[in-house]
């Protein structure tokens, strides 16, 4: 497990990248000038890639395969978002769908690692489901503005925690054992 200092620094860097992502993304959605809007949105996607890399560093010890999968999906979402923003062919799936999957995987990593409060993982599940609603434009229009509100609440709370929260000491939180692991390790101790 990485040192508490490393974990705290990584969490803070992820938090700052998240904050810029949220502010730039909101500016991109609200600014009327098309060029400024595009620039702000592209900036938010670049910083979301930074969020992805720092979150990977934070959670890789808790689940290397899951952390890699989450990072790849998020980076694909960033790439799709850039293509969509520049009005280039990007395929039929919106970038927010990739970010929805990323949020669901990150919630699993939060739950498993013990590094962040589990209620943040629960909020990210709601955020991920909200972003996944972008698979259907009819559904998004029907339930609007809830996907955006859940995104702001879930990722906003995560951002604040990354910036201000306390990261547990190395080994204090550790990964939550998978179902059956405790029983197996207890059995091994009895055999010794």
N, C-alpha and C positions, 0 to 999 in steps of 0.2 A: 504494500500500500504506500502511495506517495506521502511525503511529509505534510503536516498541517499547513505549513507555510506555502508549499507548492499548491495545495488544494485551494487555499484562500486566495492566492494570487490568480489562479486560473478562474475561480468563480468570479472574482472582481472584473477580470478582463472580459469574460463572457457577459457579465452584467452591463458593462459599458458599451460593448458591441450591441447588445440587445436594446439598450436605451437609444443609441443612434439609429438602429433599425426602426424602432417604433416611431421616433420623432420624424425621421426622413420619410418613412412610409405614409404617415399621416399627412405630411406636407405634400407628398406626391399626389395624394388623393384629394387634397383640398385646394391646392394652388391652381389658379385658372390658366396661367400661361403654360401652354403645352411643353415648351422646351424645359422650363423650370420643373414642371411636374415630372417629366421623363428623367431629368437629372436626379431629382430627389428620390424617385423610385429606384433608379439604378444604384444610387448610393446605399439605399436601404438593403438591396440585394447583396451588395458587396459586404456590408457589415453583417448580414445574416450568415454569409459564408464564414465570417470570423466567429460568430456565435457557434456555428456548427463545429468548427475546429476546436474551440476552447471547451465546448461541452463534451466533445469526444475525449479530450485529454482528461477531463474531470471524471468521466465514467468508464474509461477503458478498463480499469482494474476490476470493476464490478461485473462486466460482461463484454469481453473483447469483441465477440462476434456480433452481438446486438448493437454495441456502440459503433462498430464499423458499418453495419447495415444502416443504422440511423443516419450516420454522417453521409454515406453515399446517396441515400434518398434525399436528404436535405440539399446536398450540393447539386443533384440533378434538378431539384425544384428551383434552386437559384439560377441555374443555366436556362431552364425553361422560362423563368420569369424575365430574364434578360432578353431572350428571343422574343417573347410576347411584347415586352415594352418597346422594343425596337421594330415591332411589327414584322418580324421575320417568321418563317414557318417554324412552328414549335410543337405541332401535334395537337390533338384534340383535348388533352388534359391540361387544366389550368395549374399553375405553379402552387396554388394554395392546397390542392389535393395532395401534392407531395409533402407540403409542410404539415398537413393533417396527419399523414402517416408518421412523419418525423416526431410530431408531438406525442402520438400514441406510444411510439418506441421509447421516447425520452421519459415518458411517465413510467414505463416498465423499469427503466434504468434508475429512476429516482426511487421507486419502490424497493428495488433490489439492493441498491447501494447503501441506503441509510445515510447518505451524505446530506440530503435535503429532506425537509419535512414531507411526509407522505401526502399531506393535504395538497401540496403543490402538484404532486403526481395526479391526484384526483382532478384538480382544476385543468391540468393539461389534457386529460382524457376528454373533458367537455370541449376544450379548445380544438383538439384533434377532430372530434366528431363534427364540430362546426365547420372546420375547413373542408372536411370530406363531403359536406353538403354541396360543395361546388362541383361535384361530379354531375349534378343535375341543375341546369339553370332555372328550371321550373321550381324546383325545391328551394333554391336560394331565394328566389323572388317571393315565394310563399312564406318563408320563415324569416325574411329580413326584418330587422337588423340583427337578429340573434347570433348568427355566425360571427359577425364583426365584434359584437359585445363580448361574446365568450372568448374570442381571441384576445381582445384587449384586457379582459379580466385575468385570464389564465397566464398569458405571456407577460402581462404587466406585473402580476404578482411574482412570477418567477424572476423577472428582471429586478424588482425591488429586493427580493431575497438574496439574489446573487450579489447585489451591490452592498447590502447591509447585514445579511444574515451571518451566523457563526457556523463555520465548517467544523464538524467534529474532529477530534484528534485522530491521527492514524490508528486504525485498529479498533477505535471506540465504536464506530458505527459498523464497519465491515459489511460485506454483502449479506443479505438475508439468505439463509440456507434454503435451497430448493426443497420441495416436498420430499420427504424421505431421507434427506441428507443427515439430519440430526439423528434419526434412528440408526443409520448406518454407522456414523461416527461413534455413537454410544455403544453399539455392538462391538466395534473394533476395540474400544477401551476395555470392555468386559473381557474380551478374548486375551488381551495383553496381560 
